[in-house]
Amino acid sequence: MKKHRRILILFLALVLIVSMSACNGKNESNEAGPYKDFVEAIDTDYGMSVIEGISAFGDDPATGNRSAGSPAQDDTASFIKDQMEEIGLQNITVDEVDTNGWVFKGANLTFTNTSGEEQEVTLGGYATQIKADNEKIDVVYLGEGTAADYEGVDVTGKLVLIDVDQINEWWITYPAFQAKVKGAKAVLAWSIMEEENGERLGSQDICGPADAPALAISQDDSGALQEAIKAGGGDSVEVIFNADSEVTKDAKTQNVWGEIPGKTDEVIYMLAHMDGYYHSQFDDAQGVSQVLMIAKAMVDSGYEPDKTIRFVTHGAEEWGFTDYEADWAIGSWKQITEVHPEWPEKGFALVNMDGCYCLEDNVQYGVETSNELTAFVQDALSEKIEKSDFEIAWSETPNTWREDFGYSLMGIPAVATTDGDSEKYDAYSYHQDTDSIAAVGFNNDAYQFITELFGKVIFDFDAVAVRPMDFTARFDAFAESLNDSVITDEELIDLIEDNADKAKQLTERINDLNEQYAKALEDEDADTTASIKEEATELNSELYDAFLEVQQEYLRLNWWMESIFPHEAVQENILAARSAVASLQDGDGEAALESLYEIPFCYEASVFDRETCENFVNRLVKEVVDGNSWNKGLVEKGDSGLEKVVSDIFAKVESGNSDYAEEIDALNDIISKQEGYIDDFVKSEKASLELTGVTMMVLANPDMTWG
């Protein structure tokens, strides 16, 4: 699973354990019969053996690591293929996809500590290029590794020891590139988490170039090096350094899948990812184990699905492209766009098992849905949740941090496991060498429950004839995204309401067909069942087109790779810049900066040099136009133009200069430009609403004569 600083700060999931209006009528038919047989067949001992098997693979004997294009991921793919064969899946396939590759065989250093003893330090990896063989080299400590930390210090050819808080401050990308600009050999980064864990190592996807190398170091080892530097009376300590981390442009990663064939060619997907940092028993070996457990229980219970159920485990989820902002979820994106571009049209829905990590004593977990599936899934699961000892946090914002985003982007609506109460996991295990059952314990009851819960989602999808989609939720979210101090266009608001009304009519048609289908099955009325299935098949094809249309018209990304409506990034730029102007007019530069820091890349612009910041701004502008990841074309007018203003305000705050006249003028110019962008977005969004309004009306009223 991939997380950025913003998602860790801003993830606000409302805990709901409620029953909402069903998209298909009642779901209780699946609480007995085949579903009951499935639950009884779930084998958690088998699941635990899968976790142990996958987590045993690693390219580095000391820390593990199974990344894109590595021998360890190849071994993992072979293991999963063997498991699929043993549990009885059919049509098992290993697809190879082109990615960048990263093989981390380990890194370490030795130095003389303050006790006069030789201390060996094991280092963790980032997806960067660095080689060293018993190399004598100096280590210098430079705090957070910002531009100011380098003033008066020559780090040419040295290792730079830093502290990086990737939750609350900036990604490793920036201090790593800053060190490259200054001529350092690499950074050694202690990654700060909410809870201290002196011996743990933590890494993230690099989102940067391979030639700006970074390695992970523990808090304890970083402290020992700092003490040795102080004891030596200088600004560095000599170490013996070894590293073998190699990034290649041309590599292959594997996606392994098998299926339980159904009576139709419609497909329900279940996903997880096989790669991982360190030995990663939770993220996502646990998810793979649950995918295979669900598949095994279905086969063992003799379940014969109506729709084909396809179980897919992807490689290159944690990282797959070098020097990219969107460098994760590459294996799944390539699978759905290059290897099997025919999959989306028949994709009924999907369930992604990357989350809901079953740590000891954790009782809250998360379910995230595409807007259009929320009502159906909440209705399907509410009774089961209410009867359990667990709580569920619901979220329906399309989330880029997992591999289901790419599938959804191509037209398959998604349900995904998420962290829920992730505080303990984030603090102790997320992308750390403590992502292990031994380190944080395991909740066996939760493991059983989560497997049953998401297994039920599959059964309930399989029980309905029509994709249980409610587009009203998307248009409601659209309306909520408008800030009336920026956007006041009444025609836009009316069009959103009109689309929501038409979408509600479509939902009523879907509900009615699914209720008729359930009754026909109960009555064993073969003729009516066949007739409804025929209509449902045609409607499902049309719903695929409609969902794809809605995604294309209304889904965009900001520069943090968060899902937004098209106008939102510019709207937030305007609000932040207006607030900053008001603060500067009061002579309060610090308050102005706090407002501007809400805009992507602005915080980094205040603490890293211009070359470093411009590199990533320019790269992302090019990436979303010419790149080949899932963010291509989804960032519109993302460059706020605020980075230089932020840098100038920060410099004046530091120097005590409160004359902000130039910065106020610059911000007002930016606001004027951004307001012009808003006008363009409103015009474009109104055209989109005209288009989708027709689509909703036609699908809701198939018997209406058009002409």
N, C-alpha and C positions, 0 to 999 in steps of 0.2 A: 504494500500500500504506500502511496505517495502522499506526503503532506507538505504544504508550505507554511510559512509563518502565519500568513493571513488566515488559513483555514483553522489553525490551532487557536487563534485568538477569537475569530469571529463565528465559529460554528455554534449556532444557537438552535438547538433542536428542542421543540416543545414536547414534553413528556405527555403523551396522550394514550390512554387505554380506553378507547371508546369504540362504539359501533357506529359506522357511518352508513349512509344509504348505499345499498348494494348495487353493483353494476350487473349482477346476474341473478338477482333474487337470493334465495337462501343457499347457504353453503354447507349446512349440517349433513348433507348426504355423504360428504367425504369424511365425516368423523367416524364412520364405521366401515365395514366391508373392506375393500382393497386398501384404504388408508390405514385402518386398524391392523391389517395383516402386515403392512409395510412397517409400522411402528414396532411391532413385535419382532420384526426381522432385523432391526438396526443392531449392528454389532460394533459397539464402541471399542472393544478389545482390538478388533481389526483396524479401526480408525487410528488407535494409538500406535499400532505397528507401522502404519503408513507414515505418521509423524516422525517416528524414530528412524525409519528407513530413509526418508528424504533429508532429514537434518543431519544425517551421517555424512553426506557428500560435501566436499569442500576442496578447493584448489590449494588452500593454505593449511598445512597441518596444524598450525597454531590457532587460527581464528575461523577457518571455514571459508565461506564465500562461494556462492554459485551464481555467476552472472552470465549475461548474454554472451554467447560464443565461447564459453569456457568448457573445459573437460568436465567440470563438476555438473554443469547444467546438462551436458550430453548424458552423463550418467543418470541424472535425475529423470530425464525424458525416457530413457530405457527402462528405468525402474517403474515409472508410471504406466508405460505401455504393457509391461509384464503384468502389472496389477489389473489393468483393464481386461487382459486376456483371461486371467485367473478368475475374475468375478463374473465373466460371461457376457461382456459387452460385445457388440457386433460392429463390423465395418471399421475396425480400429485402424487409425491412420496417424502417421508421424509426418507432419508438414514442416518443411524447412523454409524459413523466411530470411531474407537478407537484412542484417542489422550491422551496427558496429559491434565489436567484441571487446571484452575486458577480462583479462586473466590476472588475478592477484595471487601470487605464490608466496607472499609474505614480506614483511619488513620488520627490522629491529635495529636497535642501537645499543651500545654499551658505553658507560662512562664511569668515572670515579666519583662516587658520591661523597657527602660531607663526613661520612664515617671512615673514609679511606678505602672503601670496598668497591669492587667492580660491580656495577649494577646493570643488568640487562633489561631492556625495555622492549616489549612486544607492541608493534604498531598495527593499526587497522588501515583498511584501504578505502580510497576514493577512486572513481573511474578516471584515472589520469596516468600519464606515462612517466615512470621514474625507475632508473636502474642504478644500483650501487653495489660494489663488492668490497667489503671491508675498507671502506673509504674513510679516511680521516677528515673530519669536517667540523666546523664550529657551529654551535647552536646559540642563537641570540633570542632573548625574550622580548616581545614587543606588544604586550597587552592584547588589545583587540585587533591589531593589525591594520588600523586605519591609516590614512595619509599622514595625520599628525604624529602617529607613533613612529614613523620613519624619519622624522626631522633630525638631522645631525647624525644619523646612523648609516654606516655602510654595510649592507647585507649581501654584497655581491658574492655569489657562490656559497652562501651560508644557508642553514636551515633556520627558519623563523618560527619560533614557538609562540602560539597565540591562544586566546580564549575566544570562542565564538558561540553566541547565543542565537541559535537558528529559530527558536520559538518566538522571541520577543524583539529581535533586532534584524539581522540580515543573514542571508544564505551564505554558505561557505564560498560560493562563486566569487564574491567580491574581494575578501581578503586574500584568496588564492591568486586572483589575477593581479591584485595590488602588489603582492610579493614578486610576481613575474615582472611587472613593470620596473620594480626596484632592483631586479637582477638576482633575486634569491634562488636557491636551488629548489626549495619546496617549503610549504608550511606544515608544521606539526600542530594540529588543532585539537584542543580539548573542547568537546562539544558540551556546552552547559545545558542541563535539563532542570526541570522543576525541583527534583530531589537529587541531592548529591549521592554519588556512588563512586567512591574513590578509585576502584580498580577497573571500572567498566570502560569499554571502548564504544564509540558511537560514530556512525557514518551516515551520509545522505547521498542522493544523486547529486552530481557535481554541477549540472546546468552550466557548464563552462568548457573551455578548451582542454585538451589532453596535456598541452604543454604548459599548463599552470598547475603543477602537481600539488596534491595535498595528501596527508596521511593523518590518521586519527591517533591520539595519545590519551591515556587515562589522566584523571585529575591527580592521582597520587604521583604518577611518573612525571607529569608536568611540574608539580611542586618540587619534586626531588631535583629536577634539572635547574629550576629557578634558584633553589638553595645553593646548588653547586656553583652557579654563576655568581651569586653574591659572595660566597666564600672565597672565590678566586680573585675577587677585587676588581675584575674587569667587567666587560659587558657580554661575555660569551664563555662557553665551556666547550672543550674539544670532545668529540665522541667518535666512535667507530660505527659507521653506518652501512647497513645493508638494505636493499630494496629490490623487489622484482614485481613491478606492476606494468602491464603492457596493454595498450589500447590499439586496436586495429580498425581500419575503416571497412574492410571487406571481411565479414564473418557471417556465420549462419547461427540461427537459434531455432529451437524446435517448439512446435505447438502440437500437443498430443490429444487426440480425441477418439471417442467411441460412442456408440449410441444403442438405445433400445428402440428398434423400429416400431413405428405406429401404423395405424390403418390409413393415415393420410400423409401427404407430403409436407404438412405444416410442422414446424419444429419449435420445441421449447428448449432453450439453451440453459446450461448450468456451467458457470465459469469459476476458475481459480487460477492462481499463478504459481509456478514451480520455482522461480528464481528467488534469491534472498541474500541479504547481507548477513555475514557471519553464519551461524548455523540455523538461525531463525525458525524455531519450532512453531511459533504462532503465525507470523507473517511470511509466507502464507501456507506453510506445510499443514497447519491445522485446516485451512480452507480446502486444500487438495484432499485431505483425509475425509472431510465431510462430503465433498463431491463424490468420492469413491464409495463412501459409506452409504450414501443415498442411492447410488447406482446399484450397489450390491444388494441392499435391502429390497429394492424394486425387483431385481432379478430373482432373488431368493424367495420372495413372497409370491412370485408368479404373476406379477402385475403386467397386464397387456394394455399399454396406453393407446389412446385414440390418436394422439399426435406423436411423432417421433421425438424422443427425448435425447438430446445430444449433450454429452459431457466433455468440456474442453478445458485443458490446462495449458496455459500460455507461458512462454519464456519472455524475457526482455520486458518485464513489467516494471521492475525497479529502475532500470536504466537500459537504454538501447541505442542512443545517438550521442556522439560527442559534439560539444560546442553547440548545444541546442537548449533553449529554454524549456520546450516541451520534449524532454529527453526520456520520458517514462511511458509505459503502456504502449511500447512500440510493437511488441510481438502480436498483441491483439489487434492493433490498428492494421498491421500488414496482413493479418489473417483475413480480416473482414473486407479489406479493400483491394488486396492484390492476389492472395491465394484463393479465396473463395468469395469473390464479389457477388456470386449468385445467392449466397446465404440470406441476406437481409429480407428479400421479397417474401420468402416463406417463413421468416422468423416470427413466431407468434408472440413471444416474450422471452425474457431471460432472467436468471437469478445468478447473482455474483456472490461468491462466498469469501470475499476478502474483507474480513472484519469480524466483529463479535468474538473477540479473542477471550477464551474461557479461562481467565486468570482466577486463582483461588479467591473466594469470597466476593467476586464481582457479581452483582445482581441486576445491573442495568446494562442493556444492550441496545443496539440501534437498527432500525430498518429505514432504508432510503429508497424512494420510488421515483420514477418519472412522474411528473405532475398528473399525467393522464391515468395512471394506475393506482393512485393513492386510495381512492374510495373503495375500490375492489379489494385491495390487499388489506386495508384496515378492517373491512368487514369480514374477510376470510379468516383473519388471525385474532380478532378481538376476543372471542370467547375462549380460545385456547390460552391467550395471554392472561386474561382475567382469572383463570383457574390455576395459574402457575404461581410460583414464588418470585417471578422475575418481572422487571419493568422494561418497557420499550420506549425509546426516544425516536420519534418520527421526524423525517426530513424529506423534502421533495424538491430541493434545488438540484438541478443537474450538476453532477460533481465530476470534475476532470481528474480527480486524484486516483481513480481506479480504471481498470480496463473496460468496464461496461460503458464508459462514456463514448468510446469509439463505435461500439456496436449500436448504441442509442443514436448517435449522430447519423448513422447509416440507415436508421429506420426500425430498430428493434427496441421497444420500450423495456425498461429495466427495473428490477428490484434488486437491492443489494444489502448485504450485511454491513453495518457500520459499528463504530466503537461504542456508542452510547456513552456510558461513563468511562472515558478513556484515560482518566487522570493517572491511575496507577500504571497502566501500560505505557503511556507516553513518558512517564518519569523513569521507569525502571527497565523498559524492554525495547521501545520503538527503535528499530535499526541499530540495536546494540548487541554486544556479545552476551548480554543477559536476556536475550529473547529466547528463554528456555524454561521448561517446566521446573527444572531444578532450582532456578533462580527465583521464580515468582509463584510457583505452585500451580495447580490445575483444578478447575471446578468441573468435576465429572457430571454433576447434575445439569449444569449449564450446557455442557457438550452434548448431552442427550437431548435437552430441550431445544437448543438452536437447530440441531439436525432435524428433529421432528417438525419444528416451526417452518423451516424453509422447504422441507419436503412437502409440507401441506400446501405451500404456495404452488409447487409444481402440480400436485394433484388437482388443485382448484383451477389452475389454468387449463389442465387437460379435460376438465369436466364441462367446460363451456364451449359453445360453438363459435362465438364471435369474440374477437379481441375485446376485453372488458375495459374500454378506454373512455374516459370522460375529459374531453378537451376544455370543458368549462374551467377546470382548475388552472390551465395555462393562461386563459384570458383574465381570470381573477388575479393571478400573480402579476400579469402585465399591468392591470389597473393599479395595483398596490405599488408598483415600481415607479410610478410617476410622482415627481415632487412639484407641487403646484406653485412653488416660487420660481420654478424654471420653465415648466411646461403648462400652458393654460389653454391649449387648443381644444375647444369644445367638440369640434368634429371628430378629433382623435378619440376623445373619451366616449362619445356616442358610438363610434364604430367598435370600440372594445366591448361595450355593453351589448351591442347588436350581435357580435360574434359569440359572446357568452350565451346569449339567449338561443341562438341557432345551435350552438354546441350542446346545450341542454336538451334540445329536441333530438339531436343525434343520440345522446346518451339514453333517452327514453326508448328509441328504436332498438338500440343494442340490448338494453335491459329486457325489453319485451321478447326479442328473439331468443335470448338465453333462457328466459323463464319458460317459453313455449318448448324449447329444446329439452329442458329438464323434465317437463311434464310428459313430453312424448316418450322420453326414455323410461320414465317411471311407469307409463301406461303400456310400454312395449309396443308402441305404435310405429312400426317400421316405415310405413309410407310417409307419415308426418315427419319423422326423424330425418329421412332422406331428403325431403323437400326443404326443411329448414337448413340442413347441412349445405345444400346446393346454394341457397341464398346467402348463407354465412360465408361460404368460400369466396363468393364474389365480393361480399362486403369486406371481408378481411383483406383482400387485395386492394380495395379502395381505401381502407383504413391505413394500410401501409403507405400508400401514396400521400394520404392526408397527414400522417405523422411526419413523414419525411419533409413535406411542405412546411409544416409548422416549425420543425427544427431549422430548416434553411432560412425561414423568414424571421424567426424571433430569437434564435440562439446565437449569442456572440460571447466573446471572452474579453476580460480586461487584461492588463499586463501581468497580473498575478495568476493568470489562467483560471480565474473564477468565472462561472457562468453568469451571464447578464443578458438583459434585453438590449437591443441595439443602441438605444439612447443613453443607457445608464452610465457608461464610462465618462462621456462628455458632461452629463448632468452632474456627476460627482466632482469633476474638475472645476466646474463653475461654482458649485457650492463651497468647495474648499478655497478657491481663489477669492471669492467674495468675503469669506470669513477672514482670510489672511489680510485682505486690504483693510478691513475694519480694524484689525489688531494693529497693523502698521500705522494707521492714522492715529492710533492711541499711543504710538511709540513702543509697542510691545512686540518685539521681534520673536521672542520665544513662543508666544501664543500663536503668532503667524506660522511659525515652523510646525507646531503641533497640528494645525489645520492642514497644512500642505503635506505632512507626512502620511495623511490618509490616501494619498495618490501614489500609485506604483512608481518605484524608482526614486522618489523624492527624498526619502530618508537616506538612502545610500549616497545621493548626490551631496549631502551635507558632510559626509565623513570620509569619502574616498575621492581620489583625485579625478580631474576631468577626463584623462585618458581612460581610466578604468570604467567610469560611468558611461562615457560615450561609446565605448566598445560594445557594451551590452544593449544600450539603446539602439545603436545602428544595426547590431546583429538581429535583434528581434524584429525591427522594421523589415529587414530583408527576409527573415525566416517566415513571417506570416504571408509573404508574397510568393517567395520562391521555394519554400521548404517542402518537405514531404512527411511531416508529422500531422497529427490530428488537429493542430491549431491553425493550419493554413487557411487563410481567408476569413478567420473568425475574429480578428482584432482589427476594428475599424476606427481610425482616428485615435489610436491608442496613445500616440505621443502627445502628452499634454503640453510640452514645451516649458514645463515648470522647473526642470532640473537646474538650469543656470540661475534662475531667480532664487531657488532654495540655497544654492551654494553661496550666492552673494549675501543673502540675508544672514546665513549662518556665520559668514566671515565678519559681518558687522556686529552681530551679537557677541562674538568672541572678542572683538576689539573694543566693544563698548560704544560704538558709533550708532546713534539712534536716528540718523538722518536717512529715512527710507523713501525719499521722494522718487528716486529712480526706480526702485523696486515696485512702488505703487503704480507708477506709469506702466511699467512692464506687465504687471499683473492685470491692469485694466485693458491693455492691448490683448492679452491672452484671453480674458473673459469675453471681449468683443468677438474674437475669432471663434471661440468655443460656442458662443451663442449662435453664430452663423452655422456651425456644425449641427446644433440642435434643430434649427429650422430645416436643415437637409434631412435629418433623421426623422423628424415628425412627418415630413412629406413622404418619405420612403415607407414609414410604418403605416401611414394611412393607405398607401397603395397595397401593402401586404395584407392589411385587414380587409380591404375590398376583395382581394383574391381568396383569402381563407374563409371569408363570410359566404362566398358563393359555394366553396367546397363543403362547408358545414351544412348549408341549406340543401344542396343536391343529395348528400348522403342521408340527411334526415328525412327527406321526402322523395323516395325513389319512384313513386308513382305519379309525381307531379309532372305535368306536361311543360316542357321548356321550349321557348321559341320566341 
